[in-house]
Amino acid sequence: MYEDDAIAASGILGIATAERVDGQGKGVKELRFSFRDLDVYLPKLIRAGNRVAVCEPNQTGSGKRV
């Protein structure tokens, strides 16, 4: 999750956000967790009234992760 979504989910889940630098040198807040934790965190997000979409990392034809 990124930016406002990351900040909101951080409060719900009790997980700290991290900041990474995007391709333009701008700081971007993000919140990540392992798919192993999905069974715990997904119900918390839904009970808090959030709509959730789950996606998996993918690779491009060059083998680079997207």
HTML snippet that shows the backbone in 3Dmol.js (N, CA, C, O; Angstrom):
<script src="https://3Dmol.org/build/3Dmol-min.js"></script>
<div id="view" style="width:600px;height:400px;position:relative"></div>
<script>
const pdb = `
ATOM      1  N   MET A   1       0.850  -1.161   0.000  1.00  0.00           N
ATOM      2  CA  MET A   1       0.000   0.000   0.000  1.00  0.00           C
ATOM      3  C   MET A   1       0.896   1.224   0.000  1.00  0.00           C
ATOM      4  O   MET A   1       2.020   1.198   0.502  1.00  0.00           O
ATOM      5  N   TYR A   2       0.375   2.290  -0.571  1.00  0.00           N
ATOM      6  CA  TYR A   2       1.175   3.496  -0.707  1.00  0.00           C
ATOM      7  C   TYR A   2       0.426   4.723  -0.212  1.00  0.00           C
ATOM      8  O   TYR A   2      -0.804   4.777  -0.223  1.00  0.00           O
ATOM      9  N   GLU A   3       1.206   5.706   0.220  1.00  0.00           N
ATOM     10  CA  GLU A   3       0.746   7.036   0.611  1.00  0.00           C
ATOM     11  C   GLU A   3      -0.430   6.993   1.593  1.00  0.00           C
ATOM     12  O   GLU A   3      -0.300   6.389   2.657  1.00  0.00           O
ATOM     13  N   ASP A   4      -1.570   7.612   1.274  1.00  0.00           N
ATOM     14  CA  ASP A   4      -2.680   7.718   2.223  1.00  0.00           C
ATOM     15  C   ASP A   4      -3.205   6.350   2.648  1.00  0.00           C
ATOM     16  O   ASP A   4      -3.562   6.162   3.811  1.00  0.00           O
ATOM     17  N   ASP A   5      -3.256   5.395   1.722  1.00  0.00           N
ATOM     18  CA  ASP A   5      -3.711   4.044   2.063  1.00  0.00           C
ATOM     19  C   ASP A   5      -2.761   3.398   3.066  1.00  0.00           C
ATOM     20  O   ASP A   5      -3.204   2.720   3.993  1.00  0.00           O
ATOM     21  N   ALA A   6      -1.472   3.603   2.887  1.00  0.00           N
ATOM     22  CA  ALA A   6      -0.475   3.037   3.798  1.00  0.00           C
ATOM     23  C   ALA A   6      -0.615   3.633   5.192  1.00  0.00           C
ATOM     24  O   ALA A   6      -0.526   2.916   6.189  1.00  0.00           O
ATOM     25  N   ILE A   7      -0.832   4.930   5.262  1.00  0.00           N
ATOM     26  CA  ILE A   7      -0.974   5.602   6.555  1.00  0.00           C
ATOM     27  C   ILE A   7      -2.226   5.110   7.277  1.00  0.00           C
ATOM     28  O   ILE A   7      -2.180   4.833   8.476  1.00  0.00           O
ATOM     29  N   ALA A   8      -3.339   5.000   6.559  1.00  0.00           N
ATOM     30  CA  ALA A   8      -4.585   4.521   7.166  1.00  0.00           C
ATOM     31  C   ALA A   8      -4.449   3.079   7.639  1.00  0.00           C
ATOM     32  O   ALA A   8      -4.849   2.755   8.757  1.00  0.00           O
ATOM     33  N   ALA A   9      -3.892   2.214   6.805  1.00  0.00           N
ATOM     34  CA  ALA A   9      -3.739   0.802   7.166  1.00  0.00           C
ATOM     35  C   ALA A   9      -2.757   0.631   8.314  1.00  0.00           C
ATOM     36  O   ALA A   9      -2.904  -0.288   9.120  1.00  0.00           O
ATOM     37  N   SER A  10      -1.769   1.492   8.399  1.00  0.00           N
ATOM     38  CA  SER A  10      -0.803   1.431   9.486  1.00  0.00           C
ATOM     39  C   SER A  10      -1.498   1.560  10.839  1.00  0.00           C
ATOM     40  O   SER A  10      -1.181   0.831  11.779  1.00  0.00           O
ATOM     41  N   GLY A  11      -2.438   2.482  10.930  1.00  0.00           N
ATOM     42  CA  GLY A  11      -3.181   2.656  12.170  1.00  0.00           C
ATOM     43  C   GLY A  11      -4.079   1.474  12.490  1.00  0.00           C
ATOM     44  O   GLY A  11      -4.230   1.104  13.654  1.00  0.00           O
ATOM     45  N   ILE A  12      -4.668   0.886  11.475  1.00  0.00           N
ATOM     46  CA  ILE A  12      -5.562  -0.258  11.670  1.00  0.00           C
ATOM     47  C   ILE A  12      -4.784  -1.502  12.071  1.00  0.00           C
ATOM     48  O   ILE A  12      -5.194  -2.235  12.972  1.00  0.00           O
ATOM     49  N   LEU A  13      -3.659  -1.739  11.402  1.00  0.00           N
ATOM     50  CA  LEU A  13      -2.908  -2.978  11.593  1.00  0.00           C
ATOM     51  C   LEU A  13      -1.818  -2.882  12.653  1.00  0.00           C
ATOM     52  O   LEU A  13      -1.317  -3.905  13.119  1.00  0.00           O
ATOM     53  N   GLY A  14      -1.449  -1.673  13.034  1.00  0.00           N
ATOM     54  CA  GLY A  14      -0.375  -1.514  14.008  1.00  0.00           C
ATOM     55  C   GLY A  14       0.997  -1.809  13.422  1.00  0.00           C
ATOM     56  O   GLY A  14       1.889  -2.284  14.126  1.00  0.00           O
ATOM     57  N   ILE A  15       1.167  -1.527  12.134  1.00  0.00           N
ATOM     58  CA  ILE A  15       2.437  -1.745  11.441  1.00  0.00           C
ATOM     59  C   ILE A  15       2.974  -0.378  11.030  1.00  0.00           C
ATOM     60  O   ILE A  15       2.220   0.466  10.546  1.00  0.00           O
ATOM     61  N   ALA A  16       4.265  -0.157  11.220  1.00  0.00           N
ATOM     62  CA  ALA A  16       4.871   1.111  10.825  1.00  0.00           C
ATOM     63  C   ALA A  16       5.021   1.183   9.306  1.00  0.00           C
ATOM     64  O   ALA A  16       5.300   0.182   8.647  1.00  0.00           O
ATOM     65  N   THR A  17       4.829   2.382   8.768  1.00  0.00           N
ATOM     66  CA  THR A  17       5.086   2.590   7.346  1.00  0.00           C
ATOM     67  C   THR A  17       6.581   2.788   7.135  1.00  0.00           C
ATOM     68  O   THR A  17       7.309   3.163   8.055  1.00  0.00           O
ATOM     69  N   ALA A  18       7.018   2.535   5.931  1.00  0.00           N
ATOM     70  CA  ALA A  18       8.405   2.789   5.535  1.00  0.00           C
ATOM     71  C   ALA A  18       8.368   3.842   4.443  1.00  0.00           C
ATOM     72  O   ALA A  18       7.325   4.086   3.837  1.00  0.00           O
ATOM     73  N   GLU A  19       9.503   4.457   4.197  1.00  0.00           N
ATOM     74  CA  GLU A  19       9.561   5.423   3.104  1.00  0.00           C
ATOM     75  C   GLU A  19      10.643   4.994   2.139  1.00  0.00           C
ATOM     76  O   GLU A  19      11.766   4.687   2.539  1.00  0.00           O
ATOM     77  N   ARG A  20      10.297   4.976   0.865  1.00  0.00           N
ATOM     78  CA  ARG A  20      11.276   4.647  -0.168  1.00  0.00           C
ATOM     79  C   ARG A  20      11.288   5.785  -1.171  1.00  0.00           C
ATOM     80  O   ARG A  20      10.365   6.598  -1.224  1.00  0.00           O
ATOM     81  N   VAL A  21      12.334   5.828  -1.953  1.00  0.00           N
ATOM     82  CA  VAL A  21      12.475   6.889  -2.947  1.00  0.00           C
ATOM     83  C   VAL A  21      12.025   6.347  -4.296  1.00  0.00           C
ATOM     84  O   VAL A  21      12.475   5.286  -4.729  1.00  0.00           O
ATOM     85  N   ASP A  22      11.132   7.085  -4.958  1.00  0.00           N
ATOM     86  CA  ASP A  22      10.665   6.649  -6.274  1.00  0.00           C
ATOM     87  C   ASP A  22      11.662   7.068  -7.352  1.00  0.00           C
ATOM     88  O   ASP A  22      12.716   7.620  -7.037  1.00  0.00           O
ATOM     89  N   GLY A  23      11.346   6.816  -8.590  1.00  0.00           N
ATOM     90  CA  GLY A  23      12.244   7.098  -9.703  1.00  0.00           C
ATOM     91  C   GLY A  23      12.542   8.571  -9.915  1.00  0.00           C
ATOM     92  O   GLY A  23      13.491   8.918 -10.618  1.00  0.00           O
ATOM     93  N   GLN A  24      11.740   9.440  -9.312  1.00  0.00           N
ATOM     94  CA  GLN A  24      11.941  10.881  -9.458  1.00  0.00           C
ATOM     95  C   GLN A  24      12.606  11.493  -8.228  1.00  0.00           C
ATOM     96  O   GLN A  24      12.700  12.714  -8.110  1.00  0.00           O
ATOM     97  N   GLY A  25      13.065  10.642  -7.316  1.00  0.00           N
ATOM     98  CA  GLY A  25      13.735  11.123  -6.114  1.00  0.00           C
ATOM     99  C   GLY A  25      12.798  11.586  -5.014  1.00  0.00           C
ATOM    100  O   GLY A  25      13.243  12.178  -4.031  1.00  0.00           O
ATOM    101  N   LYS A  26      11.510  11.327  -5.165  1.00  0.00           N
ATOM    102  CA  LYS A  26      10.502  11.731  -4.184  1.00  0.00           C
ATOM    103  C   LYS A  26      10.294  10.605  -3.172  1.00  0.00           C
ATOM    104  O   LYS A  26      10.272   9.432  -3.544  1.00  0.00           O
ATOM    105  N   GLY A  27      10.142  10.955  -1.907  1.00  0.00           N
ATOM    106  CA  GLY A  27       9.857   9.963  -0.876  1.00  0.00           C
ATOM    107  C   GLY A  27       8.417   9.491  -0.959  1.00  0.00           C
ATOM    108  O   GLY A  27       7.501  10.304  -1.079  1.00  0.00           O
ATOM    109  N   VAL A  28       8.213   8.186  -0.897  1.00  0.00           N
ATOM    110  CA  VAL A  28       6.879   7.594  -0.983  1.00  0.00           C
ATOM    111  C   VAL A  28       6.673   6.695   0.230  1.00  0.00           C
ATOM    112  O   VAL A  28       7.472   5.792   0.478  1.00  0.00           O
ATOM    113  N   LYS A  29       5.600   6.939   0.989  1.00  0.00           N
ATOM    114  CA  LYS A  29       5.283   6.070   2.126  1.00  0.00           C
ATOM    115  C   LYS A  29       4.681   4.778   1.603  1.00  0.00           C
ATOM    116  O   LYS A  29       3.852   4.784   0.692  1.00  0.00           O
ATOM    117  N   GLU A  30       5.116   3.659   2.199  1.00  0.00           N
ATOM    118  CA  GLU A  30       4.552   2.373   1.804  1.00  0.00           C
ATOM    119  C   GLU A  30       4.406   1.478   3.020  1.00  0.00           C
ATOM    120  O   GLU A  30       5.096   1.648   4.026  1.00  0.00           O
ATOM    121  N   LEU A  31       3.501   0.530   2.910  1.00  0.00           N
ATOM    122  CA  LEU A  31       3.284  -0.463   3.947  1.00  0.00           C
ATOM    123  C   LEU A  31       3.224  -1.814   3.257  1.00  0.00           C
ATOM    124  O   LEU A  31       2.419  -2.031   2.351  1.00  0.00           O
ATOM    125  N   ARG A  32       4.077  -2.706   3.695  1.00  0.00           N
ATOM    126  CA  ARG A  32       4.114  -4.048   3.106  1.00  0.00           C
ATOM    127  C   ARG A  32       4.061  -5.085   4.213  1.00  0.00           C
ATOM    128  O   ARG A  32       4.499  -4.848   5.339  1.00  0.00           O
ATOM    129  N   PHE A  33       3.514  -6.241   3.865  1.00  0.00           N
ATOM    130  CA  PHE A  33       3.591  -7.386   4.761  1.00  0.00           C
ATOM    131  C   PHE A  33       3.574  -8.645   3.921  1.00  0.00           C
ATOM    132  O   PHE A  33       3.164  -8.630   2.760  1.00  0.00           O
ATOM    133  N   SER A  34       4.021  -9.728   4.515  1.00  0.00           N
ATOM    134  CA  SER A  34       4.130 -11.006   3.823  1.00  0.00           C
ATOM    135  C   SER A  34       2.745 -11.595   3.546  1.00  0.00           C
ATOM    136  O   SER A  34       1.795 -11.357   4.292  1.00  0.00           O
ATOM    137  N   PHE A  35       2.650 -12.357   2.478  1.00  0.00           N
ATOM    138  CA  PHE A  35       1.380 -13.040   2.188  1.00  0.00           C
ATOM    139  C   PHE A  35       1.024 -14.006   3.307  1.00  0.00           C
ATOM    140  O   PHE A  35      -0.143 -14.364   3.463  1.00  0.00           O
ATOM    141  N   ARG A  36       2.003 -14.430   4.080  1.00  0.00           N
ATOM    142  CA  ARG A  36       1.738 -15.328   5.212  1.00  0.00           C
ATOM    143  C   ARG A  36       0.898 -14.639   6.288  1.00  0.00           C
ATOM    144  O   ARG A  36       0.205 -15.302   7.060  1.00  0.00           O
ATOM    145  N   ASP A  37       0.962 -13.316   6.333  1.00  0.00           N
ATOM    146  CA  ASP A  37       0.210 -12.538   7.314  1.00  0.00           C
ATOM    147  C   ASP A  37      -1.165 -12.115   6.806  1.00  0.00           C
ATOM    148  O   ASP A  37      -1.928 -11.482   7.536  1.00  0.00           O
ATOM    149  N   LEU A  38      -1.480 -12.455   5.578  1.00  0.00           N
ATOM    150  CA  LEU A  38      -2.738 -12.027   4.970  1.00  0.00           C
ATOM    151  C   LEU A  38      -3.951 -12.527   5.750  1.00  0.00           C
ATOM    152  O   LEU A  38      -4.939 -11.803   5.874  1.00  0.00           O
ATOM    153  N   ASP A  39      -3.897 -13.741   6.275  1.00  0.00           N
ATOM    154  CA  ASP A  39      -5.025 -14.286   7.039  1.00  0.00           C
ATOM    155  C   ASP A  39      -5.324 -13.468   8.293  1.00  0.00           C
ATOM    156  O   ASP A  39      -6.459 -13.450   8.770  1.00  0.00           O
ATOM    157  N   VAL A  40      -4.315 -12.798   8.821  1.00  0.00           N
ATOM    158  CA  VAL A  40      -4.503 -11.970  10.014  1.00  0.00           C
ATOM    159  C   VAL A  40      -4.929 -10.555   9.629  1.00  0.00           C
ATOM    160  O   VAL A  40      -5.870 -10.010  10.205  1.00  0.00           O
ATOM    161  N   TYR A  41      -4.239  -9.961   8.657  1.00  0.00           N
ATOM    162  CA  TYR A  41      -4.448  -8.553   8.337  1.00  0.00           C
ATOM    163  C   TYR A  41      -5.665  -8.284   7.459  1.00  0.00           C
ATOM    164  O   TYR A  41      -6.317  -7.253   7.623  1.00  0.00           O
ATOM    165  N   LEU A  42      -5.981  -9.169   6.547  1.00  0.00           N
ATOM    166  CA  LEU A  42      -7.116  -8.941   5.653  1.00  0.00           C
ATOM    167  C   LEU A  42      -8.432  -8.770   6.412  1.00  0.00           C
ATOM    168  O   LEU A  42      -9.160  -7.816   6.137  1.00  0.00           O
ATOM    169  N   PRO A  43      -8.770  -9.655   7.358  1.00  0.00           N
ATOM    170  CA  PRO A  43     -10.022  -9.453   8.101  1.00  0.00           C
ATOM    171  C   PRO A  43     -10.051  -8.134   8.881  1.00  0.00           C
ATOM    172  O   PRO A  43     -11.105  -7.510   9.003  1.00  0.00           O
ATOM    173  N   LYS A  44      -8.901  -7.710   9.407  1.00  0.00           N
ATOM    174  CA  LYS A  44      -8.853  -6.442  10.144  1.00  0.00           C
ATOM    175  C   LYS A  44      -9.167  -5.266   9.228  1.00  0.00           C
ATOM    176  O   LYS A  44      -9.903  -4.355   9.609  1.00  0.00           O
ATOM    177  N   LEU A  45      -8.614  -5.286   8.032  1.00  0.00           N
ATOM    178  CA  LEU A  45      -8.869  -4.202   7.085  1.00  0.00           C
ATOM    179  C   LEU A  45     -10.334  -4.169   6.661  1.00  0.00           C
ATOM    180  O   LEU A  45     -10.932  -3.098   6.566  1.00  0.00           O
ATOM    181  N   ILE A  46     -10.905  -5.332   6.409  1.00  0.00           N
ATOM    182  CA  ILE A  46     -12.305  -5.409   5.974  1.00  0.00           C
ATOM    183  C   ILE A  46     -13.252  -4.998   7.096  1.00  0.00           C
ATOM    184  O   ILE A  46     -14.208  -4.259   6.861  1.00  0.00           O
ATOM    185  N   ARG A  47     -12.992  -5.475   8.320  1.00  0.00           N
ATOM    186  CA  ARG A  47     -13.844  -5.098   9.457  1.00  0.00           C
ATOM    187  C   ARG A  47     -13.805  -3.594   9.717  1.00  0.00           C
ATOM    188  O   ARG A  47     -14.763  -3.023  10.240  1.00  0.00           O
ATOM    189  N   ALA A  48     -12.699  -2.958   9.352  1.00  0.00           N
ATOM    190  CA  ALA A  48     -12.576  -1.507   9.530  1.00  0.00           C
ATOM    191  C   ALA A  48     -13.289  -0.739   8.412  1.00  0.00           C
ATOM    192  O   ALA A  48     -13.260   0.492   8.386  1.00  0.00           O
ATOM    193  N   GLY A  49     -13.932  -1.468   7.488  1.00  0.00           N
ATOM    194  CA  GLY A  49     -14.718  -0.830   6.438  1.00  0.00           C
ATOM    195  C   GLY A  49     -13.972  -0.553   5.147  1.00  0.00           C
ATOM    196  O   GLY A  49     -14.454   0.201   4.302  1.00  0.00           O
ATOM    197  N   ASN A  50     -12.802  -1.152   4.984  1.00  0.00           N
ATOM    198  CA  ASN A  50     -12.012  -0.933   3.769  1.00  0.00           C
ATOM    199  C   ASN A  50     -12.348  -1.955   2.699  1.00  0.00           C
ATOM    200  O   ASN A  50     -12.710  -3.094   2.994  1.00  0.00           O
ATOM    201  N   ARG A  51     -12.222  -1.529   1.455  1.00  0.00           N
ATOM    202  CA  ARG A  51     -12.301  -2.451   0.320  1.00  0.00           C
ATOM    203  C   ARG A  51     -10.874  -2.825  -0.021  1.00  0.00           C
ATOM    204  O   ARG A  51      -9.988  -1.970  -0.025  1.00  0.00           O
ATOM    205  N   VAL A  52     -10.644  -4.103  -0.309  1.00  0.00           N
ATOM    206  CA  VAL A  52      -9.278  -4.598  -0.483  1.00  0.00           C
ATOM    207  C   VAL A  52      -9.144  -5.351  -1.796  1.00  0.00           C
ATOM    208  O   VAL A  52     -10.010  -6.148  -2.157  1.00  0.00           O
ATOM    209  N   ALA A  53      -8.060  -5.096  -2.503  1.00  0.00           N
ATOM    210  CA  ALA A  53      -7.686  -5.869  -3.689  1.00  0.00           C
ATOM    211  C   ALA A  53      -6.328  -6.496  -3.402  1.00  0.00           C
ATOM    212  O   ALA A  53      -5.441  -5.835  -2.862  1.00  0.00           O
ATOM    213  N   VAL A  54      -6.164  -7.753  -3.756  1.00  0.00           N
ATOM    214  CA  VAL A  54      -4.909  -8.466  -3.517  1.00  0.00           C
ATOM    215  C   VAL A  54      -4.236  -8.697  -4.860  1.00  0.00           C
ATOM    216  O   VAL A  54      -4.877  -9.144  -5.811  1.00  0.00           O
ATOM    217  N   CYS A  55      -2.948  -8.394  -4.939  1.00  0.00           N
ATOM    218  CA  CYS A  55      -2.202  -8.633  -6.175  1.00  0.00           C
ATOM    219  C   CYS A  55      -0.864  -9.277  -5.836  1.00  0.00           C
ATOM    220  O   CYS A  55      -0.381  -9.178  -4.708  1.00  0.00           O
ATOM    221  N   GLU A  56      -0.286  -9.923  -6.809  1.00  0.00           N
ATOM    222  CA  GLU A  56       1.012 -10.566  -6.649  1.00  0.00           C
ATOM    223  C   GLU A  56       2.030  -9.855  -7.517  1.00  0.00           C
ATOM    224  O   GLU A  56       1.683  -9.335  -8.577  1.00  0.00           O
ATOM    225  N   PRO A  57       3.304  -9.823  -7.077  1.00  0.00           N
ATOM    226  CA  PRO A  57       4.345  -9.269  -7.951  1.00  0.00           C
ATOM    227  C   PRO A  57       4.406 -10.074  -9.237  1.00  0.00           C
ATOM    228  O   PRO A  57       4.113 -11.270  -9.249  1.00  0.00           O
ATOM    229  N   ASN A  58       4.785  -9.419 -10.306  1.00  0.00           N
ATOM    230  CA  ASN A  58       4.859 -10.070 -11.598  1.00  0.00           C
ATOM    231  C   ASN A  58       6.222  -9.781 -12.207  1.00  0.00           C
ATOM    232  O   ASN A  58       6.954  -8.924 -11.713  1.00  0.00           O
ATOM    233  N   GLN A  59       6.564 -10.482 -13.265  1.00  0.00           N
ATOM    234  CA  GLN A  59       7.819 -10.235 -13.953  1.00  0.00           C
ATOM    235  C   GLN A  59       7.540  -9.826 -15.387  1.00  0.00           C
ATOM    236  O   GLN A  59       6.577 -10.281 -16.004  1.00  0.00           O
ATOM    237  N   THR A  60       8.400  -8.958 -15.908  1.00  0.00           N
ATOM    238  CA  THR A  60       8.283  -8.566 -17.308  1.00  0.00           C
ATOM    239  C   THR A  60       8.978  -9.620 -18.158  1.00  0.00           C
ATOM    240  O   THR A  60       9.604 -10.535 -17.622  1.00  0.00           O
ATOM    241  N   GLY A  61       8.877  -9.505 -19.450  1.00  0.00           N
ATOM    242  CA  GLY A  61       9.543 -10.442 -20.353  1.00  0.00           C
ATOM    243  C   GLY A  61      11.051 -10.451 -20.187  1.00  0.00           C
ATOM    244  O   GLY A  61      11.701 -11.443 -20.517  1.00  0.00           O
ATOM    245  N   SER A  62      11.623  -9.358 -19.680  1.00  0.00           N
ATOM    246  CA  SER A  62      13.069  -9.286 -19.494  1.00  0.00           C
ATOM    247  C   SER A  62      13.517  -9.975 -18.211  1.00  0.00           C
ATOM    248  O   SER A  62      14.714 -10.054 -17.936  1.00  0.00           O
ATOM    249  N   GLY A  63      12.569 -10.474 -17.426  1.00  0.00           N
ATOM    250  CA  GLY A  63      12.908 -11.136 -16.171  1.00  0.00           C
ATOM    251  C   GLY A  63      12.986 -10.186 -14.994  1.00  0.00           C
ATOM    252  O   GLY A  63      13.231 -10.620 -13.869  1.00  0.00           O
ATOM    253  N   LYS A  64      12.780  -8.892 -15.230  1.00  0.00           N
ATOM    254  CA  LYS A  64      12.803  -7.926 -14.141  1.00  0.00           C
ATOM    255  C   LYS A  64      11.463  -7.944 -13.431  1.00  0.00           C
ATOM    256  O   LYS A  64      10.411  -8.057 -14.059  1.00  0.00           O
ATOM    257  N   ARG A  65      11.517  -7.833 -12.117  1.00  0.00           N
ATOM    258  CA  ARG A  65      10.276  -7.788 -11.347  1.00  0.00           C
ATOM    259  C   ARG A  65       9.609  -6.446 -11.535  1.00  0.00           C
ATOM    260  O   ARG A  65      10.272  -5.418 -11.666  1.00  0.00           O
ATOM    261  N   VAL A  66       8.293  -6.467 -11.547  1.00  0.00           N
ATOM    262  CA  VAL A  66       7.512  -5.237 -11.689  1.00  0.00           C
ATOM    263  C   VAL A  66       6.899  -4.903 -10.352  1.00  0.00           C
ATOM    264  O   VAL A  66       6.193  -3.902 -10.229  1.00  0.00           O
TER     265      VAL A  66
END
`;
const viewer = $3Dmol.createViewer("view");
viewer.addModel(pdb, "pdb");
viewer.setStyle({}, {cartoon: {color: "spectrum"}});
viewer.zoomTo();
viewer.render();
</script>
